[in-house]
Each structure stands twice: as C-alpha cells, then as structure tokens.
Amino acid sequence: MLGPFATLAFLTVLWLAAKWMLDLADDDGGRIASALAGRSMLAMPPEVRPVSGRFQPRAAPARRPTHARPEWRAAA
C-alpha cells in the first residue's frame, strides 16, 4: 500500500526538479551558455543602449529650529 504513494511522491519531486531546471535554463540560459563557452556577458555589446538623463531632486523644505519650552525642559 505504501509503494504507490512513494512512487507518486518520487515522481512529483522529479517533475518539480525538472520544471525548476527548465525555468532556470529559460531565464539564465544565455549566461550559462556563454560561461560554459568561456565568454563573458560583460564583453558582449548590450542589446539596448543605456539612456542617460539628469536627475535633480527637489529641495526639502528648510526646517525651522524648535525652541525649548519650560514644560519640555521639566519633562527631560
């Protein structure tokens, strides 16, 4: 009775491992193939030209100093 369940569990784990390997090869296949061939992905020309642009963050409003009040001094 345990044999069919063990076989089903084994086949499920085998299927999940194969699916994981195929997903990994689909995502990183180019990098893996170039690494096995001894080529660097950094040496290859990029597919898309990088876009440069200027970024100037907005200036934060200046904080005004807070003056200590007598009740704050007593609490400290």
PyMOL Python script that loads the backbone (N, CA, C, O; Angstrom):
from pymol import cmd

cmd.read_pdbstr("""\
ATOM      1  N   MET A   1       0.815  -1.193   0.000  1.00  0.00           N
ATOM      2  CA  MET A   1       0.000   0.000   0.000  1.00  0.00           C
ATOM      3  C   MET A   1       0.863   1.265   0.000  1.00  0.00           C
ATOM      4  O   MET A   1       0.458   2.309  -0.510  1.00  0.00           O
ATOM      5  N   LEU A   2       2.035   1.151   0.570  1.00  0.00           N
ATOM      6  CA  LEU A   2       2.923   2.309   0.646  1.00  0.00           C
ATOM      7  C   LEU A   2       3.643   2.546  -0.678  1.00  0.00           C
ATOM      8  O   LEU A   2       4.038   3.673  -0.976  1.00  0.00           O
ATOM      9  N   GLY A   3       3.814   1.505  -1.462  1.00  0.00           N
ATOM     10  CA  GLY A   3       4.541   1.613  -2.726  1.00  0.00           C
ATOM     11  C   GLY A   3       3.974   2.635  -3.696  1.00  0.00           C
ATOM     12  O   GLY A   3       4.735   3.456  -4.208  1.00  0.00           O
ATOM     13  N   PRO A   4       2.659   2.629  -3.977  1.00  0.00           N
ATOM     14  CA  PRO A   4       2.119   3.629  -4.905  1.00  0.00           C
ATOM     15  C   PRO A   4       2.284   5.076  -4.418  1.00  0.00           C
ATOM     16  O   PRO A   4       2.541   5.975  -5.219  1.00  0.00           O
ATOM     17  N   PHE A   5       2.137   5.293  -3.125  1.00  0.00           N
ATOM     18  CA  PHE A   5       2.310   6.646  -2.591  1.00  0.00           C
ATOM     19  C   PHE A   5       3.762   7.098  -2.673  1.00  0.00           C
ATOM     20  O   PHE A   5       4.031   8.258  -2.985  1.00  0.00           O
ATOM     21  N   ALA A   6       4.696   6.203  -2.399  1.00  0.00           N
ATOM     22  CA  ALA A   6       6.115   6.547  -2.502  1.00  0.00           C
ATOM     23  C   ALA A   6       6.485   6.832  -3.954  1.00  0.00           C
ATOM     24  O   ALA A   6       7.266   7.743  -4.230  1.00  0.00           O
ATOM     25  N   THR A   7       5.927   6.059  -4.879  1.00  0.00           N
ATOM     26  CA  THR A   7       6.191   6.286  -6.297  1.00  0.00           C
ATOM     27  C   THR A   7       5.618   7.626  -6.733  1.00  0.00           C
ATOM     28  O   THR A   7       6.263   8.369  -7.473  1.00  0.00           O
ATOM     29  N   LEU A   8       4.416   7.936  -6.277  1.00  0.00           N
ATOM     30  CA  LEU A   8       3.795   9.210  -6.617  1.00  0.00           C
ATOM     31  C   LEU A   8       4.602  10.383  -6.052  1.00  0.00           C
ATOM     32  O   LEU A   8       4.788  11.392  -6.732  1.00  0.00           O
ATOM     33  N   ALA A   9       5.074  10.254  -4.827  1.00  0.00           N
ATOM     34  CA  ALA A   9       5.888  11.310  -4.220  1.00  0.00           C
ATOM     35  C   ALA A   9       7.200  11.478  -4.980  1.00  0.00           C
ATOM     36  O   ALA A   9       7.634  12.604  -5.222  1.00  0.00           O
ATOM     37  N   PHE A  10       7.837  10.365  -5.359  1.00  0.00           N
ATOM     38  CA  PHE A  10       9.086  10.424  -6.108  1.00  0.00           C
ATOM     39  C   PHE A  10       8.880  11.086  -7.465  1.00  0.00           C
ATOM     40  O   PHE A  10       9.681  11.930  -7.866  1.00  0.00           O
ATOM     41  N   LEU A  11       7.831  10.718  -8.167  1.00  0.00           N
ATOM     42  CA  LEU A  11       7.579  11.305  -9.477  1.00  0.00           C
ATOM     43  C   LEU A  11       7.234  12.794  -9.369  1.00  0.00           C
ATOM     44  O   LEU A  11       7.595  13.579 -10.246  1.00  0.00           O
ATOM     45  N   THR A  12       6.543  13.180  -8.308  1.00  0.00           N
ATOM     46  CA  THR A  12       6.226  14.589  -8.094  1.00  0.00           C
ATOM     47  C   THR A  12       7.493  15.400  -7.859  1.00  0.00           C
ATOM     48  O   THR A  12       7.659  16.478  -8.431  1.00  0.00           O
ATOM     49  N   VAL A  13       8.378  14.890  -7.027  1.00  0.00           N
ATOM     50  CA  VAL A  13       9.642  15.585  -6.764  1.00  0.00           C
ATOM     51  C   VAL A  13      10.486  15.642  -8.027  1.00  0.00           C
ATOM     52  O   VAL A  13      11.114  16.665  -8.301  1.00  0.00           O
ATOM     53  N   LEU A  14      10.512  14.577  -8.789  1.00  0.00           N
ATOM     54  CA  LEU A  14      11.261  14.552 -10.042  1.00  0.00           C
ATOM     55  C   LEU A  14      10.696  15.572 -11.028  1.00  0.00           C
ATOM     56  O   LEU A  14      11.456  16.270 -11.701  1.00  0.00           O
ATOM     57  N   TRP A  15       9.368  15.665 -11.119  1.00  0.00           N
ATOM     58  CA  TRP A  15       8.739  16.631 -12.010  1.00  0.00           C
ATOM     59  C   TRP A  15       9.048  18.061 -11.576  1.00  0.00           C
ATOM     60  O   TRP A  15       9.346  18.905 -12.421  1.00  0.00           O
ATOM     61  N   LEU A  16       8.984  18.350 -10.271  1.00  0.00           N
ATOM     62  CA  LEU A  16       9.288  19.690  -9.779  1.00  0.00           C
ATOM     63  C   LEU A  16      10.741  20.067 -10.034  1.00  0.00           C
ATOM     64  O   LEU A  16      11.029  21.212 -10.380  1.00  0.00           O
ATOM     65  N   ALA A  17      11.660  19.122  -9.868  1.00  0.00           N
ATOM     66  CA  ALA A  17      13.073  19.404 -10.132  1.00  0.00           C
ATOM     67  C   ALA A  17      13.301  19.696 -11.613  1.00  0.00           C
ATOM     68  O   ALA A  17      14.051  20.610 -11.954  1.00  0.00           O
ATOM     69  N   ALA A  18      12.663  18.930 -12.494  1.00  0.00           N
ATOM     70  CA  ALA A  18      12.806  19.161 -13.929  1.00  0.00           C
ATOM     71  C   ALA A  18      12.210  20.510 -14.313  1.00  0.00           C
ATOM     72  O   ALA A  18      12.782  21.229 -15.132  1.00  0.00           O
ATOM     73  N   LYS A  19      11.080  20.855 -13.737  1.00  0.00           N
ATOM     74  CA  LYS A  19      10.451  22.155 -14.025  1.00  0.00           C
ATOM     75  C   LYS A  19      11.330  23.292 -13.545  1.00  0.00           C
ATOM     76  O   LYS A  19      11.462  24.299 -14.241  1.00  0.00           O
ATOM     77  N   TRP A  20      11.931  23.160 -12.378  1.00  0.00           N
ATOM     78  CA  TRP A  20      12.817  24.183 -11.849  1.00  0.00           C
ATOM     79  C   TRP A  20      14.043  24.361 -12.745  1.00  0.00           C
ATOM     80  O   TRP A  20      14.455  25.490 -13.009  1.00  0.00           O
ATOM     81  N   MET A  21      14.623  23.267 -13.212  1.00  0.00           N
ATOM     82  CA  MET A  21      15.786  23.338 -14.093  1.00  0.00           C
ATOM     83  C   MET A  21      15.421  23.993 -15.426  1.00  0.00           C
ATOM     84  O   MET A  21      16.204  24.783 -15.954  1.00  0.00           O
ATOM     85  N   LEU A  22      14.256  23.680 -15.975  1.00  0.00           N
ATOM     86  CA  LEU A  22      13.837  24.296 -17.234  1.00  0.00           C
ATOM     87  C   LEU A  22      13.582  25.789 -17.062  1.00  0.00           C
ATOM     88  O   LEU A  22      13.933  26.580 -17.937  1.00  0.00           O
ATOM     89  N   ASP A  23      12.979  26.179 -15.953  1.00  0.00           N
ATOM     90  CA  ASP A  23      12.770  27.604 -15.686  1.00  0.00           C
ATOM     91  C   ASP A  23      14.105  28.330 -15.529  1.00  0.00           C
ATOM     92  O   ASP A  23      14.264  29.450 -16.014  1.00  0.00           O
ATOM     93  N   LEU A  24      15.057  27.699 -14.856  1.00  0.00           N
ATOM     94  CA  LEU A  24      16.378  28.285 -14.676  1.00  0.00           C
ATOM     95  C   LEU A  24      17.087  28.434 -16.020  1.00  0.00           C
ATOM     96  O   LEU A  24      17.698  29.468 -16.289  1.00  0.00           O
ATOM     97  N   ALA A  25      17.009  27.415 -16.855  1.00  0.00           N
ATOM     98  CA  ALA A  25      17.646  27.480 -18.167  1.00  0.00           C
ATOM     99  C   ALA A  25      16.967  28.505 -19.058  1.00  0.00           C
ATOM    100  O   ALA A  25      17.627  29.135 -19.884  1.00  0.00           O
ATOM    101  N   ASP A  26      15.666  28.684 -18.907  1.00  0.00           N
ATOM    102  CA  ASP A  26      14.949  29.669 -19.706  1.00  0.00           C
ATOM    103  C   ASP A  26      15.356  31.085 -19.321  1.00  0.00           C
ATOM    104  O   ASP A  26      15.534  31.938 -20.191  1.00  0.00           O
ATOM    105  N   ASP A  27      15.503  31.342 -18.024  1.00  0.00           N
ATOM    106  CA  ASP A  27      15.850  32.680 -17.552  1.00  0.00           C
ATOM    107  C   ASP A  27      17.330  33.009 -17.774  1.00  0.00           C
ATOM    108  O   ASP A  27      17.662  34.086 -18.271  1.00  0.00           O
ATOM    109  N   ASP A  28      18.203  32.094 -17.408  1.00  0.00           N
ATOM    110  CA  ASP A  28      19.642  32.357 -17.430  1.00  0.00           C
ATOM    111  C   ASP A  28      20.378  31.537 -18.475  1.00  0.00           C
ATOM    112  O   ASP A  28      21.590  31.350 -18.363  1.00  0.00           O
ATOM    113  N   GLY A  29      19.689  31.051 -19.473  1.00  0.00           N
ATOM    114  CA  GLY A  29      20.310  30.178 -20.462  1.00  0.00           C
ATOM    115  C   GLY A  29      21.446  30.836 -21.221  1.00  0.00           C
ATOM    116  O   GLY A  29      22.470  30.199 -21.468  1.00  0.00           O
ATOM    117  N   GLY A  30      21.288  32.098 -21.594  1.00  0.00           N
ATOM    118  CA  GLY A  30      22.334  32.800 -22.326  1.00  0.00           C
ATOM    119  C   GLY A  30      23.593  32.979 -21.503  1.00  0.00           C
ATOM    120  O   GLY A  30      24.705  32.812 -22.002  1.00  0.00           O
ATOM    121  N   ARG A  31      23.411  33.317 -20.252  1.00  0.00           N
ATOM    122  CA  ARG A  31      24.579  33.495 -19.380  1.00  0.00           C
ATOM    123  C   ARG A  31      25.280  32.168 -19.117  1.00  0.00           C
ATOM    124  O   ARG A  31      26.509  32.104 -19.091  1.00  0.00           O
ATOM    125  N   ILE A  32      24.501  31.116 -18.924  1.00  0.00           N
ATOM    126  CA  ILE A  32      25.106  29.810 -18.661  1.00  0.00           C
ATOM    127  C   ILE A  32      25.864  29.328 -19.884  1.00  0.00           C
ATOM    128  O   ILE A  32      26.980  28.822 -19.759  1.00  0.00           O
ATOM    129  N   ALA A  33      25.279  29.476 -21.064  1.00  0.00           N
ATOM    130  CA  ALA A  33      25.932  29.023 -22.292  1.00  0.00           C
ATOM    131  C   ALA A  33      27.214  29.804 -22.557  1.00  0.00           C
ATOM    132  O   ALA A  33      28.221  29.215 -22.949  1.00  0.00           O
ATOM    133  N   SER A  34      27.195  31.118 -22.350  1.00  0.00           N
ATOM    134  CA  SER A  34      28.404  31.898 -22.587  1.00  0.00           C
ATOM    135  C   SER A  34      29.478  31.589 -21.543  1.00  0.00           C
ATOM    136  O   SER A  34      30.667  31.609 -21.859  1.00  0.00           O
ATOM    137  N   ALA A  35      29.078  31.309 -20.321  1.00  0.00           N
ATOM    138  CA  ALA A  35      30.058  30.943 -19.298  1.00  0.00           C
ATOM    139  C   ALA A  35      30.700  29.604 -19.615  1.00  0.00           C
ATOM    140  O   ALA A  35      31.906  29.439 -19.427  1.00  0.00           O
ATOM    141  N   LEU A  36      29.910  28.639 -20.096  1.00  0.00           N
ATOM    142  CA  LEU A  36      30.478  27.338 -20.461  1.00  0.00           C
ATOM    143  C   LEU A  36      31.392  27.448 -21.677  1.00  0.00           C
ATOM    144  O   LEU A  36      32.331  26.664 -21.817  1.00  0.00           O
ATOM    145  N   ALA A  37      31.125  28.418 -22.560  1.00  0.00           N
ATOM    146  CA  ALA A  37      31.965  28.606 -23.745  1.00  0.00           C
ATOM    147  C   ALA A  37      33.193  29.458 -23.432  1.00  0.00           C
ATOM    148  O   ALA A  37      34.063  29.604 -24.290  1.00  0.00           O
ATOM    149  N   GLY A  38      33.286  30.022 -22.229  1.00  0.00           N
ATOM    150  CA  GLY A  38      34.434  30.818 -21.842  1.00  0.00           C
ATOM    151  C   GLY A  38      34.329  32.275 -22.241  1.00  0.00           C
ATOM    152  O   GLY A  38      35.333  32.986 -22.238  1.00  0.00           O
ATOM    153  N   ARG A  39      33.145  32.731 -22.580  1.00  0.00           N
ATOM    154  CA  ARG A  39      32.933  34.130 -22.934  1.00  0.00           C
ATOM    155  C   ARG A  39      32.259  34.847 -21.782  1.00  0.00           C
ATOM    156  O   ARG A  39      31.537  34.240 -20.991  1.00  0.00           O
ATOM    157  N   SER A  40      32.501  36.143 -21.696  1.00  0.00           N
ATOM    158  CA  SER A  40      31.888  36.944 -20.645  1.00  0.00           C
ATOM    159  C   SER A  40      30.696  37.689 -21.210  1.00  0.00           C
ATOM    160  O   SER A  40      30.748  38.198 -22.329  1.00  0.00           O
ATOM    161  N   MET A  41      29.624  37.755 -20.442  1.00  0.00           N
ATOM    162  CA  MET A  41      28.457  38.520 -20.871  1.00  0.00           C
ATOM    163  C   MET A  41      28.770  40.013 -20.865  1.00  0.00           C
ATOM    164  O   MET A  41      28.137  40.783 -21.588  1.00  0.00           O
ATOM    165  N   LEU A  42      29.745  40.427 -20.050  1.00  0.00           N
ATOM    166  CA  LEU A  42      30.094  41.839 -19.992  1.00  0.00           C
ATOM    167  C   LEU A  42      30.853  42.281 -21.233  1.00  0.00           C
ATOM    168  O   LEU A  42      30.827  43.460 -21.587  1.00  0.00           O
ATOM    169  N   ALA A  43      31.536  41.339 -21.907  1.00  0.00           N
ATOM    170  CA  ALA A  43      32.294  41.688 -23.094  1.00  0.00           C
ATOM    171  C   ALA A  43      31.394  41.832 -24.317  1.00  0.00           C
ATOM    172  O   ALA A  43      31.803  42.429 -25.313  1.00  0.00           O
ATOM    173  N   MET A  44      30.196  41.305 -24.259  1.00  0.00           N
ATOM    174  CA  MET A  44      29.271  41.391 -25.383  1.00  0.00           C
ATOM    175  C   MET A  44      28.621  42.769 -25.424  1.00  0.00           C
ATOM    176  O   MET A  44      28.385  43.374 -24.378  1.00  0.00           O
ATOM    177  N   PRO A  45      28.330  43.272 -26.625  1.00  0.00           N
ATOM    178  CA  PRO A  45      27.667  44.577 -26.682  1.00  0.00           C
ATOM    179  C   PRO A  45      26.255  44.488 -26.115  1.00  0.00           C
ATOM    180  O   PRO A  45      25.564  43.492 -26.329  1.00  0.00           O
ATOM    181  N   PRO A  46      25.827  45.512 -25.400  1.00  0.00           N
ATOM    182  CA  PRO A  46      24.475  45.467 -24.834  1.00  0.00           C
ATOM    183  C   PRO A  46      23.428  45.520 -25.934  1.00  0.00           C
ATOM    184  O   PRO A  46      23.641  46.127 -26.984  1.00  0.00           O
ATOM    185  N   GLU A  47      22.305  44.881 -25.681  1.00  0.00           N
ATOM    186  CA  GLU A  47      21.220  44.851 -26.656  1.00  0.00           C
ATOM    187  C   GLU A  47      20.524  46.207 -26.757  1.00  0.00           C
ATOM    188  O   GLU A  47      20.019  46.577 -27.817  1.00  0.00           O
ATOM    189  N   VAL A  48      20.500  46.933 -25.663  1.00  0.00           N
ATOM    190  CA  VAL A  48      19.823  48.219 -25.622  1.00  0.00           C
ATOM    191  C   VAL A  48      20.839  49.269 -25.168  1.00  0.00           C
ATOM    192  O   VAL A  48      21.569  49.058 -24.200  1.00  0.00           O
ATOM    193  N   ARG A  49      20.877  50.379 -25.863  1.00  0.00           N
ATOM    194  CA  ARG A  49      21.790  51.448 -25.488  1.00  0.00           C
ATOM    195  C   ARG A  49      21.303  52.088 -24.199  1.00  0.00           C
ATOM    196  O   ARG A  49      20.120  52.407 -24.078  1.00  0.00           O
ATOM    197  N   PRO A  50      22.199  52.283 -23.231  1.00  0.00           N
ATOM    198  CA  PRO A  50      21.756  52.895 -21.977  1.00  0.00           C
ATOM    199  C   PRO A  50      21.355  54.350 -22.191  1.00  0.00           C
ATOM    200  O   PRO A  50      21.952  55.066 -22.995  1.00  0.00           O
ATOM    201  N   VAL A  51      20.360  54.758 -21.474  1.00  0.00           N
ATOM    202  CA  VAL A  51      19.852  56.118 -21.576  1.00  0.00           C
ATOM    203  C   VAL A  51      20.367  56.900 -20.382  1.00  0.00           C
ATOM    204  O   VAL A  51      20.238  56.467 -19.237  1.00  0.00           O
ATOM    205  N   SER A  52      20.952  58.059 -20.662  1.00  0.00           N
ATOM    206  CA  SER A  52      21.425  58.889 -19.561  1.00  0.00           C
ATOM    207  C   SER A  52      20.510  60.095 -19.436  1.00  0.00           C
ATOM    208  O   SER A  52      19.983  60.603 -20.425  1.00  0.00           O
ATOM    209  N   GLY A  53      20.340  60.524 -18.246  1.00  0.00           N
ATOM    210  CA  GLY A  53      19.493  61.670 -18.004  1.00  0.00           C
ATOM    211  C   GLY A  53      19.902  62.349 -16.722  1.00  0.00           C
ATOM    212  O   GLY A  53      20.555  61.747 -15.869  1.00  0.00           O
ATOM    213  N   ARG A  54      19.525  63.578 -16.587  1.00  0.00           N
ATOM    214  CA  ARG A  54      19.857  64.314 -15.376  1.00  0.00           C
ATOM    215  C   ARG A  54      18.728  64.161 -14.368  1.00  0.00           C
ATOM    216  O   ARG A  54      17.547  64.163 -14.714  1.00  0.00           O
ATOM    217  N   PHE A  55      19.120  64.034 -13.149  1.00  0.00           N
ATOM    218  CA  PHE A  55      18.148  63.924 -12.074  1.00  0.00           C
ATOM    219  C   PHE A  55      18.501  64.951 -11.027  1.00  0.00           C
ATOM    220  O   PHE A  55      19.617  64.952 -10.507  1.00  0.00           O
ATOM    221  N   GLN A  56      17.580  65.810 -10.717  1.00  0.00           N
ATOM    222  CA  GLN A  56      17.809  66.823  -9.707  1.00  0.00           C
ATOM    223  C   GLN A  56      16.678  66.724  -8.693  1.00  0.00           C
ATOM    224  O   GLN A  56      15.549  67.128  -8.967  1.00  0.00           O
ATOM    225  N   PRO A  57      16.987  66.189  -7.533  1.00  0.00           N
ATOM    226  CA  PRO A  57      15.914  66.023  -6.548  1.00  0.00           C
ATOM    227  C   PRO A  57      15.397  67.370  -6.069  1.00  0.00           C
ATOM    228  O   PRO A  57      16.120  68.367  -6.046  1.00  0.00           O
ATOM    229  N   ARG A  58      14.165  67.371  -5.700  1.00  0.00           N
ATOM    230  CA  ARG A  58      13.570  68.594  -5.176  1.00  0.00           C
ATOM    231  C   ARG A  58      14.180  68.897  -3.809  1.00  0.00           C
ATOM    232  O   ARG A  58      14.433  68.003  -3.002  1.00  0.00           O
ATOM    233  N   ALA A  59      14.401  70.148  -3.587  1.00  0.00           N
ATOM    234  CA  ALA A  59      14.972  70.550  -2.305  1.00  0.00           C
ATOM    235  C   ALA A  59      13.922  70.381  -1.211  1.00  0.00           C
ATOM    236  O   ALA A  59      12.772  70.791  -1.368  1.00  0.00           O
ATOM    237  N   ALA A  60      14.330  69.781  -0.118  1.00  0.00           N
ATOM    238  CA  ALA A  60      13.415  69.607   1.010  1.00  0.00           C
ATOM    239  C   ALA A  60      13.198  70.962   1.682  1.00  0.00           C
ATOM    240  O   ALA A  60      14.113  71.784   1.725  1.00  0.00           O
ATOM    241  N   PRO A  61      12.004  71.198   2.202  1.00  0.00           N
ATOM    242  CA  PRO A  61      11.778  72.474   2.880  1.00  0.00           C
ATOM    243  C   PRO A  61      12.693  72.600   4.096  1.00  0.00           C
ATOM    244  O   PRO A  61      12.929  71.635   4.824  1.00  0.00           O
ATOM    245  N   ALA A  62      13.192  73.793   4.291  1.00  0.00           N
ATOM    246  CA  ALA A  62      14.111  74.029   5.408  1.00  0.00           C
ATOM    247  C   ALA A  62      13.360  73.875   6.724  1.00  0.00           C
ATOM    248  O   ALA A  62      12.239  74.361   6.877  1.00  0.00           O
ATOM    249  N   ARG A  63      13.989  73.199   7.659  1.00  0.00           N
ATOM    250  CA  ARG A  63      13.373  73.034   8.984  1.00  0.00           C
ATOM    251  C   ARG A  63      13.686  74.242   9.850  1.00  0.00           C
ATOM    252  O   ARG A  63      14.806  74.754   9.880  1.00  0.00           O
ATOM    253  N   ARG A  64      12.675  74.663  10.532  1.00  0.00           N
ATOM    254  CA  ARG A  64      12.884  75.779  11.450  1.00  0.00           C
ATOM    255  C   ARG A  64      13.293  75.218  12.802  1.00  0.00           C
ATOM    256  O   ARG A  64      12.770  74.187  13.227  1.00  0.00           O
ATOM    257  N   PRO A  65      14.214  75.876  13.479  1.00  0.00           N
ATOM    258  CA  PRO A  65      14.620  75.370  14.800  1.00  0.00           C
ATOM    259  C   PRO A  65      13.476  75.474  15.806  1.00  0.00           C
ATOM    260  O   PRO A  65      12.692  76.423  15.786  1.00  0.00           O
ATOM    261  N   THR A  66      13.404  74.484  16.675  1.00  0.00           N
ATOM    262  CA  THR A  66      12.364  74.484  17.702  1.00  0.00           C
ATOM    263  C   THR A  66      12.985  74.991  18.995  1.00  0.00           C
ATOM    264  O   THR A  66      14.046  74.530  19.415  1.00  0.00           O
ATOM    265  N   HIS A  67      12.336  75.904  19.589  1.00  0.00           N
ATOM    266  CA  HIS A  67      12.847  76.446  20.856  1.00  0.00           C
ATOM    267  C   HIS A  67      12.241  75.648  21.998  1.00  0.00           C
ATOM    268  O   HIS A  67      11.056  75.314  21.992  1.00  0.00           O
ATOM    269  N   ALA A  68      13.080  75.356  22.969  1.00  0.00           N
ATOM    270  CA  ALA A  68      12.627  74.567  24.107  1.00  0.00           C
ATOM    271  C   ALA A  68      11.670  75.380  24.965  1.00  0.00           C
ATOM    272  O   ALA A  68      11.904  76.555  25.251  1.00  0.00           O
ATOM    273  N   ARG A  69      10.614  74.742  25.358  1.00  0.00           N
ATOM    274  CA  ARG A  69       9.625  75.381  26.232  1.00  0.00           C
ATOM    275  C   ARG A  69       9.856  74.909  27.661  1.00  0.00           C
ATOM    276  O   ARG A  69      10.439  73.845  27.867  1.00  0.00           O
ATOM    277  N   PRO A  70       9.418  75.662  28.633  1.00  0.00           N
ATOM    278  CA  PRO A  70       9.666  75.265  30.023  1.00  0.00           C
ATOM    279  C   PRO A  70       9.096  73.891  30.362  1.00  0.00           C
ATOM    280  O   PRO A  70       9.725  73.134  31.102  1.00  0.00           O
ATOM    281  N   GLU A  71       7.914  73.554  29.835  1.00  0.00           N
ATOM    282  CA  GLU A  71       7.342  72.233  30.174  1.00  0.00           C
ATOM    283  C   GLU A  71       8.160  71.095  29.555  1.00  0.00           C
ATOM    284  O   GLU A  71       8.213  69.997  30.109  1.00  0.00           O
ATOM    285  N   TRP A  72       8.800  71.357  28.404  1.00  0.00           N
ATOM    286  CA  TRP A  72       9.662  70.342  27.787  1.00  0.00           C
ATOM    287  C   TRP A  72      10.932  70.146  28.614  1.00  0.00           C
ATOM    288  O   TRP A  72      11.420  69.026  28.767  1.00  0.00           O
ATOM    289  N   ARG A  73      11.456  71.245  29.142  1.00  0.00           N
ATOM    290  CA  ARG A  73      12.662  71.146  29.973  1.00  0.00           C
ATOM    291  C   ARG A  73      12.375  70.353  31.240  1.00  0.00           C
ATOM    292  O   ARG A  73      13.212  69.569  31.688  1.00  0.00           O
ATOM    293  N   ALA A  74      11.197  70.553  31.815  1.00  0.00           N
ATOM    294  CA  ALA A  74      10.838  69.843  33.030  1.00  0.00           C
ATOM    295  C   ALA A  74      10.651  68.358  32.756  1.00  0.00           C
ATOM    296  O   ALA A  74      10.952  67.524  33.609  1.00  0.00           O
ATOM    297  N   ALA A  75      10.156  68.029  31.569  1.00  0.00           N
ATOM    298  CA  ALA A  75       9.930  66.622  31.242  1.00  0.00           C
ATOM    299  C   ALA A  75      11.246  65.896  30.989  1.00  0.00           C
ATOM    300  O   ALA A  75      11.334  64.687  31.207  1.00  0.00           O
ATOM    301  N   ALA A  76      12.256  66.606  30.537  1.00  0.00           N
ATOM    302  CA  ALA A  76      13.532  65.965  30.233  1.00  0.00           C
ATOM    303  C   ALA A  76      14.244  65.681  31.525  1.00  0.00           C
ATOM    304  O   ALA A  76      15.349  65.138  31.515  1.00  0.00           O
TER     305      ALA A  76
END
""", "prot")
cmd.dss("prot")
cmd.show_as("cartoon", "prot")
cmd.util.cbc("prot")
cmd.orient("prot")
